[in-house]
Protein backbone atom coordinates (compact mmCIF):
# COMPACT_ATOMS: atom_id res chain seq x y z
CA UNK A 1 0.00 0.00 0.00
CA UNK A 2 1.28 3.48 -0.88
CA UNK A 3 1.00 5.75 2.16
CA UNK A 4 2.28 8.86 0.38
CA UNK A 5 0.82 11.37 -2.02
CA UNK A 6 1.44 11.01 -5.73
CA UNK A 7 3.77 13.33 -7.61
CA UNK A 8 0.73 15.02 -9.16
CA UNK A 9 -0.72 15.70 -5.71
CA UNK A 10 2.59 17.12 -4.50
CA UNK A 11 2.65 19.37 -7.56
CA UNK A 12 -0.85 20.50 -6.65
CA UNK A 13 0.34 21.25 -3.10
CA UNK A 14 3.23 23.37 -4.40
CA UNK A 15 0.89 25.18 -6.77
CA UNK A 16 -1.55 26.08 -3.99
CA UNK A 17 1.20 27.21 -1.65
CA UNK A 18 2.77 29.40 -4.34
CA UNK A 19 -0.64 30.87 -5.19
CA UNK A 20 -1.38 31.66 -1.54
CA UNK A 21 2.04 33.20 -0.95
CA UNK A 22 1.82 35.40 -4.03
CA UNK A 23 -1.86 36.29 -4.15
CA UNK A 24 -2.84 36.31 -0.48
CA UNK A 25 0.01 37.10 1.92
CA UNK A 26 -0.97 38.01 5.47
CA UNK A 27 -1.35 41.69 4.61
CA UNK A 28 -3.98 40.75 2.02
CA UNK A 29 -5.66 38.39 4.50
CA UNK A 30 -6.04 41.32 6.90
CA UNK A 31 -7.55 43.49 4.16
CA UNK A 32 -10.11 40.81 3.32
CA UNK A 33 -10.98 40.38 7.00
CA UNK A 34 -12.24 43.95 7.04
CA UNK A 35 -14.18 43.74 3.78
CA UNK A 36 -17.87 42.96 3.45
CA UNK A 37 -17.45 39.82 1.32
CA UNK A 38 -14.23 38.65 3.04
CA UNK A 39 -13.02 36.99 -0.14
CA UNK A 40 -11.51 38.25 -3.35
CA UNK A 41 -13.77 37.55 -6.35
CA UNK A 42 -10.87 37.72 -8.81
CA UNK A 43 -8.86 35.33 -6.67
CA UNK A 44 -11.88 33.03 -6.54
CA UNK A 45 -12.12 33.07 -10.34
CA UNK A 46 -8.43 32.18 -10.55
CA UNK A 47 -8.97 29.26 -8.18
CA UNK A 48 -11.74 28.04 -10.47
CA UNK A 49 -9.52 28.39 -13.56
CA UNK A 50 -6.89 26.27 -11.82
CA UNK A 51 -9.52 23.57 -11.31
CA UNK A 52 -9.55 23.58 -7.52
CA UNK A 53 -13.30 24.11 -7.18
CA UNK A 54 -14.06 21.08 -9.34
CA UNK A 55 -11.45 18.67 -8.02
CA UNK A 56 -13.97 16.10 -6.78
CA UNK A 57 -16.75 17.07 -9.22
CA UNK A 58 -17.40 14.35 -11.86
CA UNK A 59 -15.94 15.05 -15.29
CA UNK A 60 -19.35 14.84 -16.96
CA UNK A 61 -20.50 17.69 -14.69
CA UNK A 62 -17.57 19.94 -15.57
CA UNK A 63 -15.07 18.90 -12.91
CA UNK A 64 -11.84 16.92 -12.76
CA UNK A 65 -13.30 13.79 -11.17
CA UNK A 66 -10.45 13.34 -8.68
CA UNK A 67 -10.48 11.99 -5.12
CA UNK A 68 -11.19 13.66 -1.80
CA UNK A 69 -7.47 13.38 -1.02
CA UNK A 70 -6.89 16.07 -3.64
CA UNK A 71 -9.43 18.34 -1.94
CA UNK A 72 -7.54 17.78 1.32
CA UNK A 73 -4.26 18.85 -0.30
CA UNK A 74 -5.78 22.19 -1.31
CA UNK A 75 -7.62 22.71 1.99
CA UNK A 76 -4.45 22.16 4.01
CA UNK A 77 -2.47 24.77 2.11
CA UNK A 78 -5.32 27.29 2.21
CA UNK A 79 -5.53 26.76 5.96
CA UNK A 80 -1.80 27.31 6.35
CA UNK A 81 -2.19 30.77 4.81
CA UNK A 82 -5.59 31.49 6.44
CA UNK A 83 -6.75 32.41 2.93
CA UNK A 84 -10.38 33.62 3.20
CA UNK A 85 -12.64 31.84 0.71
CA UNK A 86 -15.74 29.61 0.60
CA UNK A 87 -13.65 26.67 -0.65
CA UNK A 88 -14.75 24.27 2.08
CA UNK A 89 -18.38 25.32 1.74
CA UNK A 90 -18.62 24.75 -2.00
CA UNK A 91 -16.65 21.49 -2.01
CA UNK A 92 -18.87 20.07 0.73
CA UNK A 93 -21.97 21.18 -1.17
CA UNK A 94 -20.58 19.64 -4.34
CA UNK A 95 -20.13 16.35 -2.53
CA UNK A 96 -23.76 16.43 -1.37
CA UNK A 97 -25.04 17.16 -4.88
CA UNK A 98 -22.87 14.41 -6.36
CA UNK A 99 -24.15 11.85 -3.85
CA UNK A 100 -27.82 12.87 -3.79
CA UNK A 101 -28.65 14.64 -7.03
CA UNK A 102 -30.01 13.35 -10.33
CA UNK A 103 -27.95 13.73 -13.48
CA UNK A 104 -29.98 16.80 -14.42
CA UNK A 105 -29.46 18.37 -10.99
CA UNK A 106 -25.73 17.65 -11.14
CA UNK A 107 -25.50 19.35 -14.52
CA UNK A 108 -27.45 22.36 -13.25
CA UNK A 109 -25.64 22.84 -9.94
CA UNK A 110 -22.12 21.46 -10.30
CA UNK A 111 -20.98 23.03 -13.56
CA UNK A 112 -21.43 26.66 -12.37
CA UNK A 113 -19.90 25.69 -9.03
CA UNK A 114 -16.78 24.25 -10.67
CA UNK A 115 -16.53 27.30 -12.94
CA UNK A 116 -16.63 29.64 -9.95
CA UNK A 117 -19.72 31.47 -11.19
CA UNK A 118 -22.01 30.14 -8.44
CA UNK A 119 -21.39 29.76 -4.71
CA UNK A 120 -23.38 26.88 -3.22
CA UNK A 121 -23.38 25.99 0.47
CA UNK A 122 -24.98 23.30 2.62
CA UNK A 123 -27.30 24.46 5.42
CA UNK A 124 -27.61 21.64 7.94
CA UNK A 125 -27.01 22.83 11.51
CA UNK A 126 -29.60 24.52 13.68
CA UNK A 127 -29.63 25.15 17.44
CA UNK A 128 -27.76 21.88 17.88
CA UNK A 129 -24.37 21.34 16.23
CA UNK A 130 -24.54 17.54 16.33
CA UNK A 131 -24.22 15.60 13.10
CA UNK A 132 -27.47 13.72 13.56
CA UNK A 133 -31.00 13.82 12.08
CA UNK A 134 -32.41 14.63 15.52
CA UNK A 135 -30.75 18.05 15.28
CA UNK A 136 -32.92 19.09 12.31
CA UNK A 137 -36.21 20.78 13.19
CA UNK A 138 -36.79 22.65 9.89
CA UNK A 139 -39.87 21.22 8.18
CA UNK A 140 -40.93 20.66 4.59
CA UNK A 141 -44.68 20.31 4.19
CA UNK A 142 -46.75 19.69 1.07
CA UNK A 143 -48.27 22.85 -0.38
CA UNK A 144 -50.31 21.95 -3.41
CA UNK A 145 -49.47 19.72 -6.32
CA UNK A 146 -45.69 19.63 -6.86
CA UNK A 147 -44.83 22.24 -4.22
CA UNK A 148 -43.59 22.28 -0.64
CA UNK A 149 -43.17 24.90 2.07
CA UNK A 150 -39.98 25.17 4.13
CA UNK A 151 -40.06 26.67 7.62
CA UNK A 152 -37.34 26.90 10.23
CA UNK A 153 -33.98 28.46 11.02
CA UNK A 154 -30.49 27.35 10.02
CA UNK A 155 -27.50 28.44 12.07
CA UNK A 156 -23.85 28.93 11.13
CA UNK A 157 -24.42 28.33 7.43
CA UNK A 158 -20.88 28.60 6.00
CA UNK A 159 -20.59 31.65 3.74
CA UNK A 160 -24.37 31.84 3.61
CA UNK A 161 -24.30 35.56 2.88
CA UNK A 162 -22.22 34.94 -0.25
CA UNK A 163 -24.20 31.96 -1.55
CA UNK A 164 -26.21 31.99 -4.74
CA UNK A 165 -27.89 28.70 -3.85
CA UNK A 166 -28.48 26.95 -0.53
CA UNK A 167 -28.80 23.21 0.00
CA UNK A 168 -31.39 23.29 2.78
CA UNK A 169 -31.90 20.20 4.93
CA UNK A 170 -35.48 19.80 6.13
CA UNK A 171 -37.63 17.13 7.73
CA UNK A 172 -40.42 15.40 5.82
CA UNK A 173 -42.73 12.66 7.06
CA UNK A 174 -40.29 9.85 6.27
CA UNK A 175 -37.06 11.59 7.27
CA UNK A 176 -34.63 14.23 6.02
CA UNK A 177 -34.59 15.73 2.55
CA UNK A 178 -32.27 18.23 0.86
CA UNK A 179 -33.60 21.06 -1.30
CA UNK A 180 -31.64 23.34 -3.65
CA UNK A 181 -33.07 26.84 -3.11
CA UNK A 182 -32.10 30.23 -4.53
CA UNK A 183 -30.79 32.58 -1.86
CA UNK A 184 -33.18 35.25 -3.19
CA UNK A 185 -36.28 33.09 -2.69
CA UNK A 186 -39.27 34.84 -1.15
CA UNK A 187 -39.48 34.28 2.60
CA UNK A 188 -35.77 33.39 2.90
CA UNK A 189 -33.73 35.77 5.04
CA UNK A 190 -29.95 35.65 5.40
CA UNK A 191 -28.42 37.37 8.44
CA UNK A 192 -24.60 37.53 8.68
CA UNK A 193 -23.17 36.35 12.01
CA UNK A 194 -20.21 37.89 13.80
CA UNK A 195 -17.56 35.20 14.27
CA UNK A 196 -14.46 35.32 16.42
CA UNK A 197 -12.42 34.57 13.30
CA UNK A 198 -13.24 37.20 10.69
CA UNK A 199 -11.33 35.37 7.95
CA UNK A 200 -14.39 33.08 7.91
CA UNK A 201 -18.03 33.92 7.33
CA UNK A 202 -21.29 32.30 8.40
CA UNK A 203 -24.94 33.30 8.48
CA UNK A 204 -28.28 32.59 10.06
CA UNK A 205 -30.84 31.59 7.44
CA UNK A 206 -34.52 32.01 8.36
CA UNK A 207 -37.20 30.25 6.34
CA UNK A 208 -40.67 31.74 6.61
CA UNK A 209 -42.94 29.50 4.53
CA UNK A 210 -40.50 29.39 1.59
CA UNK A 211 -42.22 27.68 -1.34
CA UNK A 212 -40.07 25.31 -3.36
CA UNK A 213 -40.84 22.99 -6.23
CA UNK A 214 -40.72 19.28 -5.49
CA UNK A 215 -38.15 18.80 -8.25
CA UNK A 216 -35.71 20.95 -6.25
CA UNK A 217 -35.39 18.02 -3.84
CA UNK A 218 -32.16 16.07 -4.21
CA UNK A 219 -32.96 12.37 -4.11
CA UNK A 220 -36.01 10.59 -2.73
CA UNK A 221 -38.28 12.26 -0.17
CA UNK A 222 -37.13 11.66 3.39
CA UNK A 223 -34.26 9.38 2.37
CA UNK A 224 -31.33 11.80 2.32
CA UNK A 225 -29.59 11.01 5.60
CA UNK A 226 -27.37 8.01 4.70
CA UNK A 227 -25.76 9.83 1.77
CA UNK A 228 -25.97 13.26 3.40
CA UNK A 229 -24.00 11.97 6.40
CA UNK A 230 -21.25 10.86 4.01
CA UNK A 231 -21.14 14.34 2.46
CA UNK A 232 -20.93 15.93 5.93
CA UNK A 233 -18.09 13.59 6.86
CA UNK A 234 -16.23 14.54 3.70
CA UNK A 235 -16.66 18.21 4.53
CA UNK A 236 -15.47 17.55 8.07
CA UNK A 237 -12.30 15.91 6.74
CA UNK A 238 -11.63 18.97 4.57
CA UNK A 239 -12.10 21.13 7.66
CA UNK A 240 -9.58 18.93 9.50
CA UNK A 241 -7.08 19.46 6.67
CA UNK A 242 -7.55 23.20 6.90
CA UNK A 243 -7.00 23.02 10.65
CA UNK A 244 -3.83 20.96 10.23
CA UNK A 245 -2.52 23.54 7.76
CA UNK A 246 -3.34 26.37 10.16
CA UNK A 247 -1.61 24.56 13.05
CA UNK A 248 1.46 24.11 10.86
CA UNK A 249 1.33 27.79 9.89
CA UNK A 250 1.16 28.84 13.53
CA UNK A 251 4.05 26.54 14.40
CA UNK A 252 6.17 27.93 11.57
CA UNK A 253 5.41 31.53 12.58
CA UNK A 254 6.31 30.85 16.21
CA UNK A 255 9.44 28.89 15.37
CA UNK A 256 10.78 31.70 13.19
CA UNK A 257 10.10 34.17 16.00
CA UNK A 258 11.94 31.94 18.49
CA UNK A 259 15.01 32.04 16.25
CA UNK A 260 15.29 35.82 16.28
CA UNK A 261 13.86 36.89 19.66
CA UNK A 262 16.80 37.52 21.99
CA UNK A 263 16.65 37.05 25.77
CA UNK A 264 19.63 36.89 28.10
CA UNK A 265 21.88 37.30 25.11
CA UNK A 266 20.54 34.25 23.24
CA UNK A 267 17.64 33.37 20.90
CA UNK A 268 14.76 32.03 23.00
CA UNK A 269 14.59 29.02 20.71
CA UNK A 270 17.69 27.66 22.43
CA UNK A 271 15.91 27.35 25.78
CA UNK A 272 14.49 23.93 26.61
CA UNK A 273 11.25 25.45 27.92
CA UNK A 274 10.60 26.81 24.41
CA UNK A 275 11.99 23.83 22.49
CA UNK A 276 9.77 21.36 24.33
CA UNK A 277 6.62 23.34 23.75
CA UNK A 278 7.34 23.68 20.02
CA UNK A 279 8.15 19.98 19.80
CA UNK A 280 4.85 19.07 21.46
CA UNK A 281 2.95 21.24 18.97
CA UNK A 282 4.81 19.53 16.12
CA UNK A 283 3.95 16.03 17.39
CA UNK A 284 0.28 16.95 17.86
CA UNK A 285 0.10 18.48 14.39
CA UNK A 286 1.75 15.50 12.70
CA UNK A 287 -0.57 13.10 14.50
CA UNK A 288 -3.58 15.11 13.34
CA UNK A 289 -2.17 15.20 9.81
CA UNK A 290 -1.82 11.41 9.67
CA UNK A 291 -5.37 10.87 10.92
CA UNK A 292 -6.72 13.44 8.46
CA UNK A 293 -4.94 11.87 5.51
CA UNK A 294 -6.31 8.45 6.40
CA UNK A 295 -9.82 9.86 6.85
CA UNK A 296 -9.57 11.49 3.41
CA UNK A 297 -8.90 8.04 1.95
CA UNK A 298 -11.64 6.46 4.05
CA UNK A 299 -14.45 8.77 2.86
CA UNK A 300 -13.76 7.66 -0.72
CA UNK A 301 -13.14 3.97 -0.12
CA UNK A 302 -15.10 2.86 2.96
CA UNK A 303 -18.86 2.66 3.36
CA UNK A 304 -18.58 3.86 6.96
CA UNK A 305 -15.77 6.32 7.68
CA UNK A 306 -17.35 7.79 10.82
CA UNK A 307 -14.69 6.46 13.22
CA UNK A 308 -11.81 7.75 11.11
CA UNK A 309 -13.44 11.15 10.64
CA UNK A 310 -14.24 11.52 14.35
CA UNK A 311 -10.63 10.75 15.33
CA UNK A 312 -9.29 13.21 12.77
CA UNK A 313 -11.55 16.03 13.99
CA UNK A 314 -10.73 15.38 17.65
CA UNK A 315 -6.97 15.52 17.05
CA UNK A 316 -7.05 18.39 14.56
CA UNK A 317 -9.12 20.54 16.92
CA UNK A 318 -6.79 19.90 19.84
CA UNK A 319 -3.65 20.44 17.71
CA UNK A 320 -4.76 23.77 16.26
CA UNK A 321 -6.10 24.99 19.60
CA UNK A 322 -2.77 24.23 21.22
CA UNK A 323 -0.72 25.69 18.38
CA UNK A 324 -2.72 28.92 18.46
CA UNK A 325 -2.60 29.33 22.22
CA UNK A 326 1.11 28.47 22.55
CA UNK A 327 1.88 30.68 19.57
CA UNK A 328 0.46 33.72 21.33
CA UNK A 329 2.21 32.92 24.61
CA UNK A 330 5.62 32.15 23.09
CA UNK A 331 5.56 35.48 21.26
CA UNK A 332 5.44 37.13 24.66
CA UNK A 333 3.85 40.55 25.06
CA UNK A 334 3.83 41.23 21.31
CA UNK A 335 1.70 38.12 20.83
CA UNK A 336 -1.21 39.93 22.44
CA UNK A 337 -1.11 42.84 19.98
CA UNK A 338 -3.22 43.26 16.86
CA UNK A 339 -0.11 43.72 14.70
CA UNK A 340 1.20 40.23 15.51
CA UNK A 341 -0.27 37.49 13.29
CA UNK A 342 -0.25 34.90 16.08
CA UNK A 343 -3.76 35.85 17.23
CA UNK A 344 -5.19 35.08 13.78
CA UNK A 345 -4.24 31.42 14.15
CA UNK A 346 -5.51 31.40 17.72
CA UNK A 347 -8.91 32.68 16.57
CA UNK A 348 -9.09 30.12 13.78
CA UNK A 349 -8.50 27.41 16.38
CA UNK A 350 -11.17 28.78 18.70
CA UNK A 351 -13.70 28.85 15.87
CA UNK A 352 -12.91 25.48 14.33
CA UNK A 353 -12.75 23.63 17.64
CA UNK A 354 -16.53 23.45 17.88
CA UNK A 355 -17.48 23.56 14.20
CA UNK A 356 -19.26 20.35 13.21
CA UNK A 357 -18.82 18.88 16.66
CA UNK A 358 -16.41 19.59 19.51
CA UNK A 359 -13.65 17.13 20.49
CA UNK A 360 -15.89 15.82 23.29
CA UNK A 361 -18.70 15.19 20.82
CA UNK A 362 -16.30 13.46 18.43
CA UNK A 363 -15.10 11.16 21.22
CA UNK A 364 -18.70 10.20 21.96
CA UNK A 365 -19.32 9.67 18.26
CA UNK A 366 -16.23 7.46 18.02
CA UNK A 367 -17.36 5.30 20.91
CA UNK A 368 -20.86 4.99 19.43
CA UNK A 369 -19.43 4.02 16.01
CA UNK A 370 -17.43 1.26 17.72
CA UNK A 371 -20.47 0.03 19.65
CA UNK A 372 -19.15 1.16 23.04
Order of alpha helices (4+ residues) and beta strands (2+ residues): alpha-alpha-alpha-alpha-alpha-alpha-beta-beta-beta-beta-beta-beta-beta-beta-alpha-beta-beta-alpha-alpha-alpha-alpha
